Amino acid sequence: MEKSAKIRDASKASAERLAALTIVIKAKVGEEEKLFGSVTSMDIAEALAAEGFEIDKKKIHIDEPIKRIGEYIVHVKIHPEVSAPIKVHVVSE
């Protein structure tokens, strides 16, 4: 019991750090600010790794495909009981 509580508390601390973070992803943009392709959970996982967070791409939940520049909120499941929202800012390359 005590070990799982410590893991959950550590997960909550990570969630707070993630929630304060804004990830910037550069993408190629065509007409009307539409992306060539879309931003994937893999792109977000790589951007998080650059910030020092090792998050499995399977734990990143994107509500709808990111196909335009702008700001989006995605959710990262850190622990079965803990998830964190992350701001993703997509800009043109």
Backbone hydrogen bonds, N-H to C=O, Kabsch-Sander energy under -0.5 kcal/mol:
donor,donor_aa,acceptor,acceptor_aa,energy
5,A,1,M,-1.9
6,K,2,E,-1.9
7,I,3,K,-2.2
8,R,4,S,-2.4
9,D,5,A,-2.4
10,A,6,K,-2.5
11,S,7,I,-2.2
12,K,8,R,-2.3
13,A,9,D,-2.0
14,S,10,A,-2.2
15,A,11,S,-2.5
16,E,12,K,-2.0
17,R,13,A,-1.8
18,L,14,S,-2.6
19,A,15,A,-2.6
20,A,16,E,-1.1
21,L,18,L,-1.6
23,I,87,K,-3.0
25,I,23,I,-0.5
25,I,89,H,-2.6
27,A,91,V,-2.4
30,G,34,K,-3.5
33,E,30,G,-0.9
34,K,31,E,-1.8
35,L,67,K,-3.3
36,F,28,K,-2.1
37,G,35,L,-1.0
39,V,66,I,-2.3
44,I,40,T,-1.8
45,A,41,S,-2.6
46,E,42,M,-2.3
47,A,43,D,-2.0
48,L,44,I,-2.4
49,A,45,A,-2.2
50,A,46,E,-1.8
51,E,47,A,-0.8
51,E,48,L,-0.7
52,G,49,A,-1.5
53,F,48,L,-2.6
54,E,52,G,-0.6
55,I,53,F,-1.1
59,K,56,D,-2.2
60,I,57,K,-1.3
61,H,59,K,-0.6
61,H,75,H,-3.7
62,I,60,I,-0.6
63,D,61,H,-0.6
66,I,39,V,-0.7
67,K,65,P,-0.9
69,I,33,E,-1.6
70,G,90,V,-1.9
72,Y,88,V,-2.6
74,V,72,Y,-0.5
74,V,86,I,-2.4
75,H,61,H,-2.2
76,V,84,A,-2.8
77,K,59,K,-2.8
78,I,76,V,-0.8
78,I,82,V,-1.8
79,H,82,V,-2.1
82,V,79,H,-1.4
84,A,76,V,-2.4
86,I,74,V,-3.0
87,K,21,L,-1.3
88,V,72,Y,-3.2
89,H,23,I,-3.7
89,H,87,K,-0.5
90,V,70,G,-3.3
90,V,88,V,-0.7
91,V,25,I,-2.5
91,V,89,H,-0.6
93,E,27,A,-2.0
